[in-house]
Amino acid sequence: MSFERFGKISYVSQSKLSGFIKFLEEGKIAGTICEKCGKIYFPPRADCGPCLCTNLKWIELSGEGKIESFTNIHYPPTSFKEDAPYILAAVRLKEGPITLTTLNKSESVKDIFIGMPVHLVPVELSDDRLSFEARVK
Amino acid sequence: MKVSIVGVGQTKFGKRQDASSREIVFEAFQEAIDDARISSKEIDASIICSATHYEKQRSPAGVIAEYLGLNPQATFNLEAICASSSVGVRVAWSMIKSGLHNVVAVVGFQKMSELRSSEIQEVMGLSGDAMWESPFGTSMPAYYALYAKAYMERYGATEEHMAKVSVKNRHYGAKNPKAMFQKEITMQQVLDSKIVSNPLKILDCCANSDGASVLILTNEDRAKKMNDTPVWIEGLGLGSSSMSISGRQLPLTSFTCSVEASKQAYRMARLEPSDIDVVELHDSFSIAEIIGYEDLGLCQRGEGIKLIDENQTYVGGKFAANIDGGLISKGHPVAATGGSQLRTLVLQLRGESREAQVENAKFALSHNVGGIGMYGAVTILGV
């Protein structure tokens, strides 16, 4: 099992973090936590930069967070053409980390605001691919 | 020992489907050599700056140095995306300061129209973290739009404030024969233009472009012999930020790489922001100029919109910003941009700018940002 199943299009196929895909399959949002300094990473990292250590463990996250900023993309990269417009958001999770993600297609940009509570959920895409997205609570 | 920029050259920026990248570079090189009044034989190293992915040639320094007649001297490629040629100047400064080289050419170029626009769009999607962010369909404008939205929320900025940046820059672009767009626009035109990634519209964004810039640098002794009033590099700063949004400081209202770079440059130059007469800001998007005023310490946080509202960054205002039209008018041939900004400032400090000139300018600052805010390069020049 490898990382190439992540996202609509993946540009990185091999990683120490392929376990992330397994969590998505189980409907879970998981990050990693550094056993030395306690820092939680999402998206996960295999290594802790500040500690220069590799003692990281998977940790299941609540998925709850708030929108820090967002934009409605009208001119997407070519491979995302049929999805446009779609909403890209920076989400800050309850546990601290910030991540970039898209909002569920059913959301309308006029209803979205900074500070809006959302939760991250795993999503199955076509061709057996997996990702996550934000949904309005 | 100081280091001086003694020669500047730039092609007209825009779509150049009549020439290859090496031929475009040749035009700017000729102009810089003429300006410096030296022979190309005197150049003992060239730094060839270009961003990757825009053309098929691997290691372009090989072919560019050959075409310019710069073999067998030292040459190599340098890349920091949009900030490439500013970083090139930093490296050239170090090479001269160390005594390793006497005359160094910093060549910045980009031939973006070699790709189809669908290919360019795809490349732009890879401007962020390709592992965790590109799979969500990110784009250059989208990253800046996140900052625009957060800045609007925090400081009450409006789309009109951002539009005013484009109106100002296009006003000056109309006077710059080297700009891609040489026509003024109105605020209404900006507001009515097509949405790219809201709140950014097409007239808030710089355009993909072809072009080249060349700067010739040398040491103090040589510069003094060549010119009565050489333009000196007084300060250099280079900062970085995380590439991913995950590592950025919240709220998304400041590019910390620029803050770091400007602090370094002011310290090295022993100058304060208030000493600066002319500024070239990296206005890849209109919001970036407003945030840039603040990141460079040219005004307080949240006051960037006041500066633009009160027309304080036109010639005659508190300081003049992007009076060559900025990226918004000139177009943005990625790695040529930093050199173009410095060319503008050299002409300003020499008092040779024909179109828009700040009288008796003593100190000038360029701000060149790489990518979505990973690399911040600030260069302070003085006479």
Interface residues (C-beta under 8 A of the other chain):
Chain A: F6 G7 K8 I9 S10 Y11 V12 S15 Y41 F42 P43 E68 S69 F70 T71 N72 I73 H74 Y75 P76 P77 T78 S79 F80 D83 Y86 L88 A90 R92 P97 I98 T99 L100 T101 T102 V109 I114 S131
Chain B: S118 E119 Q121 E122 M124 G125 L126 G128 A130 M131 W132 E133 S134 P135 F136 G137 T138 S139 P141 A142 A145 L146 Y147 A148 K149 A150 E153 K194 I195 V196 S197 N198 P199 L200 S244 I245 S246 R248 L250 P251 L252
